[in-house]
Amino acid sequence: MPVAMITGGSKGLGRALAGALAGQGWDLVLDART
């Protein structure tokens, strides 16, 4: 199972990329500012 680390995963391009990869079965590590 591939793993990806995505910065800025709460909105914009990071969020879109996270959704696309999750839909393909990737395991994700997300990082975002609060």
C-alpha positions in Angstrom: 0.0 0.0 0.0 1.6 3.3 -1.0 1.9 6.1 1.5 1.8 9.9 0.8 2.5 12.9 3.1 0.5 15.9 2.1 1.2 19.4 3.6 -1.7 21.9 3.5 -4.2 19.1 3.5 -7.2 21.1 4.9 -8.1 23.1 1.8 -7.2 23.8 -1.8 -4.8 21.7 -3.8 -3.7 19.6 -0.8 -7.3 18.7 0.0 -8.1 17.8 -3.6 -5.0 15.7 -3.8 -5.8 13.9 -0.5 -9.3 13.1 -1.7 -7.9 11.7 -5.0 -5.3 9.6 -3.4 -7.6 8.3 -0.7 -10.0 7.2 -3.4 -7.3 5.1 -5.0 -6.5 3.4 -1.7 -3.4 5.3 -0.6 -2.5 5.7 3.1 -2.2 9.4 3.9 -0.4 11.5 6.4 -1.8 15.1 6.4 -0.4 18.2 7.8 -2.3 21.6 8.1 -2.1 24.8 10.0 -4.8 25.6 12.5 
